[in-house]
Amino acid sequence: MSEHDQRHGTRRRDAELETEQRPRTPLQLHVPNDVGEFAIRRFVEGIISELKQSPVGVEYTSTTLLGTKRTQYIAQDSGTTFQKRLYDPRLGWREESVRQLTVQDELVARLTLDRPVEDGQWARRRDCCRLRPIDVLRRR
């Protein structure tokens, strides 16, 4: 390999790493995606930080044959505990309290999913994770 190729390869890896380390804005990400796990962890850290500082929550929506499922996380009090709201079209809303580490782990797990290719129009829709104002989340 020539010296030029080696320098070019190093520059490319550095650029890829820089891109992966930059947080995504606005705080929204679709699944499946081409983002590395390190960048997803940074993205989730940014979300958790916003949840603690602003009157916003995070909503993860996924489309299935039975409809749209929603999982919402809203910070409570000091931000160490979160309200987790789950919506299933068949079962309605459920709520529970979870710790910050649980929120982080669940979001990272969902955002790193590779959704299998399925037949039918519903499979063309992508799951989405995004910040929303709390009043918008509560009206859903």
KOLTI-179819 format. One record per residue: residue in three letters; y, z, x of N, C-alpha, C, O in turn; residue number from 1. Coordinates in steps of 0.1 Angstrom, whole numbers, plus 5000, padded with zeros to 4 digits. Example, Ala and Ser with C-alpha at 12.3 -4.5 7.8 and 13.67 -1.06 7.14 Angstrom:
2
{'ALA', {4943, 5078, 5132}, {4955, 5078, 5123}, {4967, 5078, 5132}, {4967, 5085, 5142}, 1};
{'SER', {4978, 5071, 5128}, {4989, 5071, 5137}, {5000, 5079, 5129}, {5011, 5080, 5134}, 2};
END
This chain:
140
{'MET', {4988, 5000, 5009}, {5000, 5000, 5000}, {5012, 5000, 5009}, {5013, 5007, 5019}, 1};
{'SER', {5022, 4992, 5006}, {5034, 4991, 5014}, {5043, 5003, 5012}, {5042, 5010, 5002}, 2};
{'GLU', {5052, 5004, 5021}, {5062, 5015, 5020}, {5070, 5014, 5007}, {5074, 5024, 5001}, 3};
{'HIS', {5074, 5002, 5004}, {5082, 5000, 4992}, {5074, 5004, 4979}, {5080, 5011, 4971}, 4};
{'ASP', {5062, 5001, 4979}, {5053, 5004, 4967}, {5052, 5020, 4966}, {5052, 5025, 4955}, 5};
{'GLN', {5051, 5026, 4978}, {5049, 5041, 4978}, {5062, 5047, 4973}, {5062, 5057, 4965}, 6};
{'ARG', {5074, 5042, 4978}, {5087, 5048, 4973}, {5088, 5046, 4958}, {5093, 5054, 4951}, 7};
{'HIS', {5085, 5033, 4954}, {5087, 5030, 4939}, {5078, 5039, 4931}, {5082, 5044, 4920}, 8};
{'GLY', {5065, 5041, 4935}, {5056, 5050, 4928}, {5061, 5064, 4927}, {5060, 5070, 4917}, 9};
{'THR', {5067, 5069, 4938}, {5072, 5082, 4938}, {5084, 5084, 4929}, {5085, 5093, 4921}, 10};
{'ARG', {5093, 5074, 4929}, {5104, 5074, 4920}, {5100, 5073, 4905}, {5106, 5080, 4897}, 11};
{'ARG', {5090, 5065, 4902}, {5085, 5065, 4889}, {5079, 5078, 4884}, {5082, 5083, 4873}, 12};
{'ARG', {5071, 5085, 4892}, {5066, 5098, 4889}, {5077, 5108, 4887}, {5077, 5116, 4877}, 13};
{'ASP', {5087, 5108, 4896}, {5098, 5117, 4894}, {5106, 5114, 4881}, {5110, 5124, 4874}, 14};
{'ALA', {5108, 5102, 4877}, {5115, 5098, 4865}, {5106, 5103, 4853}, {5112, 5108, 4843}, 15};
{'GLU', {5093, 5101, 4854}, {5085, 5105, 4842}, {5085, 5120, 4841}, {5086, 5125, 4830}, 16};
{'LEU', {5085, 5128, 4852}, {5085, 5142, 4851}, {5099, 5147, 4846}, {5099, 5156, 4838}, 17};
{'GLU', {5110, 5140, 4850}, {5123, 5144, 4845}, {5124, 5142, 4830}, {5129, 5150, 4823}, 18};
{'THR', {5118, 5130, 4825}, {5118, 5127, 4811}, {5110, 5138, 4804}, {5114, 5142, 4793}, 19};
{'GLU', {5099, 5142, 4809}, {5090, 5151, 4802}, {5096, 5165, 4802}, {5094, 5173, 4793}, 20};
{'GLN', {5105, 5168, 4812}, {5110, 5182, 4812}, {5123, 5183, 4804}, {5126, 5195, 4800}, 21};
{'ARG', {5129, 5172, 4800}, {5141, 5173, 4792}, {5137, 5177, 4777}, {5128, 5171, 4772}, 22};
{'PRO', {5144, 5186, 4771}, {5141, 5189, 4757}, {5145, 5178, 4748}, {5155, 5171, 4751}, 23};
{'ARG', {5138, 5176, 4737}, {5141, 5165, 4728}, {5152, 5170, 4718}, {5152, 5181, 4714}, 24};
{'THR', {5161, 5161, 4715}, {5171, 5164, 4705}, {5173, 5152, 4696}, {5172, 5141, 4701}, 25};
{'PRO', {5175, 5154, 4683}, {5174, 5166, 4677}, {5160, 5172, 4677}, {5151, 5166, 4680}, 26};
{'LEU', {5159, 5185, 4673}, {5146, 5192, 4674}, {5137, 5187, 4663}, {5136, 5193, 4652}, 27};
{'GLN', {5131, 5176, 4665}, {5122, 5169, 4656}, {5111, 5162, 4665}, {5115, 5155, 4674}, 28};
{'LEU', {5099, 5162, 4660}, {5088, 5155, 4668}, {5078, 5151, 4658}, {5074, 5158, 4649}, 29};
{'HIS', {5073, 5139, 4660}, {5062, 5133, 4651}, {5049, 5135, 4658}, {5048, 5135, 4671}, 30};
{'VAL', {5038, 5135, 4650}, {5024, 5136, 4655}, {5017, 5124, 4649}, {5018, 5123, 4637}, 31};
{'PRO', {5009, 5117, 4656}, {5007, 5118, 4671}, {5019, 5113, 4678}, {5028, 5106, 4673}, 32};
{'ASN', {5020, 5117, 4691}, {5031, 5113, 4700}, {5026, 5111, 4714}, {5014, 5113, 4717}, 33};
{'ASP', {5035, 5106, 4722}, {5031, 5103, 4736}, {5037, 5113, 4746}, {5039, 5111, 4757}, 34};
{'VAL', {5040, 5125, 4740}, {5047, 5136, 4748}, {5036, 5144, 4755}, {5026, 5148, 4748}, 35};
{'GLY', {5038, 5148, 4767}, {5029, 5156, 4774}, {5029, 5171, 4770}, {5039, 5175, 4763}, 36};
{'GLU', {5019, 5178, 4773}, {5018, 5192, 4768}, {5029, 5201, 4773}, {5034, 5210, 4766}, 37};
{'PHE', {5033, 5199, 4786}, {5044, 5206, 4792}, {5057, 5204, 4784}, {5064, 5214, 4780}, 38};
{'ALA', {5060, 5192, 4780}, {5072, 5189, 4772}, {5071, 5195, 4758}, {5081, 5199, 4753}, 39};
{'ILE', {5059, 5194, 4753}, {5057, 5200, 4739}, {5060, 5215, 4740}, {5066, 5221, 4731}, 40};
{'ARG', {5055, 5222, 4750}, {5057, 5236, 4751}, {5072, 5239, 4753}, {5077, 5249, 4747}, 41};
{'ARG', {5079, 5231, 4760}, {5094, 5233, 4761}, {5101, 5230, 4748}, {5110, 5237, 4744}, 42};
{'PHE', {5096, 5220, 4740}, {5101, 5217, 4727}, {5099, 5229, 4718}, {5109, 5233, 4711}, 43};
{'VAL', {5088, 5235, 4718}, {5085, 5247, 4710}, {5093, 5259, 4714}, {5098, 5266, 4705}, 44};
{'GLU', {5095, 5261, 4727}, {5104, 5271, 4731}, {5118, 5269, 4726}, {5125, 5279, 4722}, 45};
{'GLY', {5123, 5257, 4726}, {5136, 5254, 4720}, {5137, 5257, 4705}, {5147, 5262, 4701}, 46};
{'ILE', {5126, 5254, 4698}, {5126, 5257, 4684}, {5126, 5272, 4682}, {5134, 5277, 4674}, 47};
{'ILE', {5118, 5279, 4689}, {5118, 5294, 4687}, {5132, 5300, 4690}, {5136, 5309, 4683}, 48};
{'SER', {5138, 5295, 4701}, {5152, 5300, 4704}, {5161, 5297, 4693}, {5169, 5306, 4689}, 49};
{'GLU', {5161, 5285, 4687}, {5169, 5281, 4675}, {5166, 5290, 4663}, {5176, 5294, 4656}, 50};
{'LEU', {5154, 5293, 4661}, {5150, 5301, 4649}, {5156, 5315, 4651}, {5160, 5321, 4640}, 51};
{'LYS', {5157, 5320, 4663}, {5162, 5334, 4665}, {5178, 5334, 4664}, {5183, 5344, 4660}, 52};
{'GLN', {5184, 5323, 4667}, {5199, 5323, 4668}, {5206, 5317, 4656}, {5218, 5321, 4654}, 53};
{'SER', {5200, 5308, 4649}, {5206, 5301, 4638}, {5199, 5303, 4625}, {5187, 5307, 4625}, 54};
{'PRO', {5206, 5301, 4614}, {5200, 5303, 4600}, {5191, 5290, 4597}, {5194, 5283, 4587}, 55};
{'VAL', {5181, 5288, 4605}, {5172, 5276, 4603}, {5158, 5281, 4604}, {5155, 5292, 4609}, 56};
{'GLY', {5149, 5272, 4599}, {5135, 5274, 4600}, {5129, 5262, 4605}, {5135, 5251, 4605}, 57};
{'VAL', {5116, 5262, 4609}, {5109, 5250, 4613}, {5099, 5247, 4602}, {5092, 5256, 4597}, 58};
{'GLU', {5097, 5234, 4600}, {5088, 5229, 4590}, {5079, 5219, 4596}, {5084, 5209, 4602}, 59};
{'TYR', {5066, 5220, 4594}, {5056, 5210, 4599}, {5050, 5205, 4586}, {5044, 5212, 4578}, 60};
{'THR', {5051, 5192, 4584}, {5046, 5185, 4573}, {5035, 5176, 4577}, {5036, 5169, 4587}, 61};
{'SER', {5024, 5176, 4569}, {5013, 5166, 4572}, {5009, 5160, 4559}, {5008, 5167, 4548}, 62};
{'THR', {5005, 5147, 4559}, {5001, 5140, 4547}, {4986, 5139, 4547}, {4980, 5134, 4557}, 63};
{'THR', {4980, 5142, 4536}, {4966, 5140, 4534}, {4963, 5132, 4522}, {4973, 5128, 4515}, 64};
{'LEU', {4951, 5129, 4519}, {4948, 5122, 4506}, {4952, 5130, 4494}, {4955, 5124, 4484}, 65};
{'LEU', {4953, 5143, 4495}, {4956, 5152, 4484}, {4971, 5154, 4482}, {4975, 5161, 4473}, 66};
{'GLY', {4979, 5150, 4492}, {4993, 5152, 4491}, {4999, 5157, 4504}, {4992, 5156, 4515}, 67};
{'THR', {5011, 5162, 4504}, {5018, 5167, 4515}, {5016, 5182, 4517}, {5019, 5189, 4507}, 68};
{'LYS', {5011, 5186, 4528}, {5010, 5200, 4531}, {5022, 5204, 4540}, {5026, 5196, 4549}, 69};
{'ARG', {5027, 5216, 4538}, {5039, 5221, 4545}, {5035, 5235, 4551}, {5029, 5243, 4545}, 70};
{'THR', {5040, 5237, 4564}, {5039, 5250, 4570}, {5053, 5253, 4575}, {5059, 5245, 4583}, 71};
{'GLN', {5059, 5264, 4571}, {5072, 5267, 4575}, {5072, 5281, 4582}, {5064, 5290, 4579}, 72};
{'TYR', {5081, 5282, 4592}, {5082, 5294, 4599}, {5097, 5298, 4599}, {5106, 5290, 4602}, 73};
{'ILE', {5100, 5310, 4595}, {5114, 5315, 4594}, {5114, 5329, 4601}, {5106, 5338, 4598}, 74};
{'ALA', {5124, 5330, 4611}, {5125, 5343, 4618}, {5129, 5354, 4609}, {5137, 5352, 4600}, 75};
{'GLN', {5124, 5366, 4612}, {5128, 5378, 4604}, {5133, 5388, 4614}, {5129, 5389, 4625}, 76};
{'ASP', {5143, 5395, 4610}, {5150, 5406, 4618}, {5153, 5402, 4632}, {5161, 5393, 4634}, 77};
{'SER', {5146, 5408, 4642}, {5149, 5406, 4656}, {5143, 5393, 4661}, {5146, 5389, 4673}, 78};
{'GLY', {5135, 5386, 4654}, {5129, 5374, 4658}, {5116, 5375, 4665}, {5110, 5366, 4670}, 79};
{'THR', {5110, 5387, 4664}, {5097, 5389, 4670}, {5086, 5387, 4659}, {5075, 5384, 4662}, 80};
{'THR', {5090, 5388, 4647}, {5082, 5385, 4635}, {5087, 5373, 4627}, {5099, 5372, 4626}, 81};
{'PHE', {5078, 5365, 4622}, {5082, 5353, 4615}, {5075, 5353, 4601}, {5063, 5357, 4600}, 82};
{'GLN', {5082, 5348, 4591}, {5076, 5346, 4578}, {5069, 5332, 4579}, {5076, 5322, 4582}, 83};
{'LYS', {5057, 5331, 4576}, {5049, 5319, 4576}, {5047, 5315, 4562}, {5040, 5323, 4555}, 84};
{'ARG', {5052, 5304, 4557}, {5050, 5299, 4544}, {5041, 5287, 4544}, {5044, 5277, 4551}, 85};
{'LEU', {5030, 5287, 4536}, {5021, 5275, 4536}, {5021, 5269, 4522}, {5020, 5277, 4512}, 86};
{'TYR', {5022, 5256, 4521}, {5022, 5249, 4508}, {5010, 5239, 4509}, {5010, 5231, 4517}, 87};
{'ASP', {5001, 5241, 4499}, {4990, 5231, 4497}, {4992, 5226, 4483}, {4993, 5234, 4474}, 88};
{'PRO', {4992, 5213, 4480}, {4994, 5208, 4467}, {4984, 5213, 4457}, {4987, 5214, 4445}, 89};
{'ARG', {4972, 5217, 4461}, {4962, 5222, 4452}, {4963, 5237, 4449}, {4960, 5242, 4439}, 90};
{'LEU', {4968, 5245, 4459}, {4969, 5259, 4459}, {4983, 5265, 4457}, {4984, 5277, 4453}, 91};
{'GLY', {4993, 5257, 4459}, {5007, 5262, 4458}, {5011, 5269, 4471}, {5005, 5267, 4482}, 92};
{'TRP', {5020, 5278, 4470}, {5026, 5285, 4482}, {5019, 5298, 4485}, {5014, 5305, 4476}, 93};
{'ARG', {5017, 5301, 4498}, {5012, 5314, 4503}, {5021, 5318, 4514}, {5027, 5310, 4521}, 94};
{'GLU', {5023, 5331, 4516}, {5032, 5337, 4526}, {5025, 5348, 4534}, {5017, 5355, 4528}, 95};
{'GLU', {5028, 5349, 4547}, {5023, 5359, 4555}, {5033, 5361, 4566}, {5041, 5353, 4569}, 96};
{'SER', {5032, 5373, 4573}, {5040, 5376, 4585}, {5032, 5373, 4597}, {5020, 5377, 4598}, 97};
{'VAL', {5037, 5367, 4607}, {5030, 5364, 4620}, {5040, 5367, 4631}, {5052, 5368, 4630}, 98};
{'ARG', {5034, 5370, 4643}, {5042, 5372, 4655}, {5046, 5359, 4662}, {5041, 5349, 4659}, 99};
{'GLN', {5056, 5361, 4670}, {5062, 5349, 4677}, {5051, 5341, 4685}, {5051, 5329, 4685}, 100};
{'LEU', {5043, 5348, 4692}, {5032, 5342, 4700}, {5023, 5333, 4691}, {5019, 5322, 4695}, 101};
{'THR', {5020, 5338, 4679}, {5012, 5330, 4670}, {5019, 5317, 4666}, {5013, 5307, 4665}, 102};
{'VAL', {5032, 5318, 4663}, {5040, 5307, 4659}, {5040, 5296, 4671}, {5037, 5285, 4668}, 103};
{'GLN', {5042, 5301, 4683}, {5042, 5292, 4694}, {5028, 5285, 4696}, {5028, 5273, 4697}, 104};
{'ASP', {5018, 5293, 4695}, {5004, 5287, 4697}, {5001, 5277, 4686}, {4995, 5266, 4689}, 105};
{'GLU', {5004, 5280, 4674}, {5001, 5271, 4662}, {5009, 5258, 4664}, {5004, 5248, 4661}, 106};
{'LEU', {5022, 5259, 4667}, {5030, 5247, 4668}, {5025, 5238, 4680}, {5024, 5226, 4678}, 107};
{'VAL', {5022, 5244, 4691}, {5017, 5236, 4703}, {5004, 5230, 4699}, {5002, 5218, 4702}, 108};
{'ALA', {4995, 5237, 4692}, {4982, 5231, 4688}, {4984, 5219, 4679}, {4978, 5209, 4681}, 109};
{'ARG', {4993, 5221, 4669}, {4995, 5210, 4660}, {5002, 5198, 4666}, {4999, 5186, 4664}, 110};
{'LEU', {5012, 5200, 4675}, {5020, 5189, 4681}, {5012, 5182, 4692}, {5016, 5171, 4696}, 111};
{'THR', {5001, 5187, 4697}, {4993, 5180, 4707}, {4981, 5173, 4700}, {4973, 5168, 4707}, 112};
{'LEU', {4980, 5174, 4687}, {4969, 5167, 4680}, {4970, 5152, 4682}, {4981, 5146, 4682}, 113};
{'ASP', {4958, 5146, 4683}, {4957, 5131, 4681}, {4951, 5129, 4668}, {4939, 5131, 4666}, 114};
{'ARG', {4959, 5124, 4659}, {4954, 5122, 4645}, {4944, 5109, 4645}, {4948, 5099, 4650}, 115};
{'PRO', {4932, 5111, 4640}, {4923, 5100, 4639}, {4928, 5089, 4630}, {4935, 5091, 4620}, 116};
{'VAL', {4925, 5076, 4634}, {4929, 5065, 4626}, {4920, 5064, 4614}, {4908, 5064, 4615}, 117};
{'GLU', {4926, 5064, 4602}, {4918, 5064, 4589}, {4922, 5052, 4582}, {4932, 5046, 4584}, 118};
{'ASP', {4913, 5048, 4572}, {4917, 5037, 4563}, {4926, 5042, 4552}, {4925, 5054, 4549}, 119};
{'GLY', {4934, 5034, 4547}, {4943, 5037, 4536}, {4957, 5039, 4541}, {4960, 5042, 4552}, 120};
{'GLN', {4966, 5038, 4531}, {4981, 5038, 4534}, {4985, 5052, 4539}, {4994, 5053, 4547}, 121};
{'TRP', {4979, 5063, 4533}, {4984, 5076, 4537}, {4982, 5079, 4552}, {4990, 5086, 4557}, 122};
{'ALA', {4973, 5073, 4558}, {4971, 5075, 4573}, {4982, 5069, 4581}, {4983, 5073, 4593}, 123};
{'ARG', {4990, 5060, 4576}, {5000, 5054, 4583}, {5012, 5063, 4585}, {5021, 5061, 4594}, 124};
{'ARG', {5013, 5073, 4576}, {5024, 5083, 4578}, {5020, 5093, 4589}, {5009, 5096, 4591}, 125};
{'ARG', {5031, 5097, 4596}, {5029, 5106, 4607}, {5033, 5120, 4603}, {5043, 5122, 4595}, 126};
{'ASP', {5026, 5130, 4608}, {5030, 5143, 4607}, {5044, 5145, 4614}, {5047, 5138, 4623}, 127};
{'CYS', {5051, 5155, 4609}, {5065, 5157, 4615}, {5068, 5172, 4616}, {5064, 5180, 4607}, 128};
{'CYS', {5074, 5176, 4627}, {5078, 5190, 4629}, {5093, 5189, 4631}, {5098, 5182, 4640}, 129};
{'ARG', {5101, 5196, 4623}, {5116, 5196, 4624}, {5122, 5209, 4619}, {5117, 5216, 4611}, 130};
{'LEU', {5134, 5211, 4625}, {5142, 5222, 4620}, {5149, 5218, 4607}, {5154, 5207, 4605}, 131};
{'ARG', {5151, 5228, 4598}, {5158, 5226, 4586}, {5165, 5239, 4583}, {5161, 5250, 4586}, 132};
{'PRO', {5177, 5238, 4576}, {5183, 5251, 4571}, {5174, 5259, 4562}, {5166, 5253, 4555}, 133};
{'ILE', {5175, 5272, 4563}, {5167, 5281, 4556}, {5168, 5278, 4541}, {5158, 5279, 4534}, 134};
{'ASP', {5180, 5276, 4536}, {5182, 5274, 4521}, {5174, 5261, 4517}, {5169, 5261, 4505}, 135};
{'VAL', {5173, 5251, 4525}, {5166, 5239, 4522}, {5151, 5242, 4521}, {5144, 5238, 4512}, 136};
{'LEU', {5146, 5250, 4531}, {5132, 5254, 4531}, {5128, 5262, 4519}, {5117, 5260, 4513}, 137};
{'ARG', {5136, 5271, 4515}, {5133, 5280, 4503}, {5133, 5272, 4490}, {5127, 5276, 4480}, 138};
{'ARG', {5140, 5261, 4489}, {5141, 5253, 4477}, {5129, 5244, 4475}, {5126, 5239, 4464}, 139};
{'ARG', {5121, 5242, 4485}, {5110, 5233, 4485}, {5098, 5239, 4477}, {5088, 5233, 4475}, 140};
END
